Amino acid sequence: MNRLQGRTALITGAAAGIGKGVARRFAAEGASLWLADINIAAGEAAAEEIRSEFGVNVSFAPADVSQHAAVQAMVDAAHTRFGHVDILVNNAWGRRPGSQPGFAKVETLTDMDADWAWRIGTQSALWAMQAVFPGMKERGWGRVINMCSLNGVNAHPYSVDYNMAKEALRTLTRSAAREWAAYGICCNAICPGAATEAYKKFADAQPENAADMLRLNPMGYMGDPERDIGGAALFLASDDCRYVTGNTLFVDGGSHINGVPWLPKQKT
């Protein structure tokens, strides 16, 4: 317990799913939290829940991480509130507002959706990393955890915008790990498999594909955002990670070993 006592973590996309699960796990270990999300009601509810349950310092502020100024303001506010940011978790993702729901195919991907995926999935993380870097460098200690995806690693079909953004984020993670290691800053990526709200929507819409994925998952289930994904993030955020950087940690019950059949039915 208290493995993160005295540390401050900034988590984007923290209102639900993996972001909220990681926040809860960090809070259980004594971290102070700055939670950011574009969903104000859900973000405020998550902050109050964590504050009441764990008794740690928790702040929430809405943030549209697709905007550079908003990301800088988010980091500045966290520094003002807590004095420092020790741990950065880049987790935020969402489809472009106003875009058509459905699958992103290579031949139909629009410039607008490709640009959006780059901004929300990769560039937002870069902006946040650049903003926290000076303080981490000065203190000689920092942890950056970027949430990537098996979708990109295995090139799952019909999610090309997401795949591109998440693989670019993995490369960014490795590049920063190489350059920032000398300052005591460890940068790692997690490719998670979790029973989030997004996964549950997919399973409801594509029950056969979801069943096939679970059947070929060596552990036979989707991970819990707090216990499974949050536990891995806790290691990467802690002092135990002092000699681990530039890695991708697959926290997916073994799905990455032989791959899983991500092949949702779609209209031609």
Secondary structure, 3 states (H helix, E strand, C coil): CCCCCCCEEEEECCCCHHHHHHHHHHHHCCCEEEEEECCHHHHHHHHHHHHHHHCCCEEEEECCCCCHHHHHHHHHHHHHHHCCCCEEEECCCCCCCCCCCCCECHHHCCHHHHHHHHHHHHHHHHHHHHHHHHHHHHHCCEEEEEECCHHHHCCCCCEHHHHHHHHHHHHHHHHHHHHHHHHCEEEEEEEECECCHHHHHHHHHCHHHHHHHHHCCCCCCCECHHHHHHHHHHHHHCHHHCCCCCCEEEECCCHHHHCCCCCCCCCC
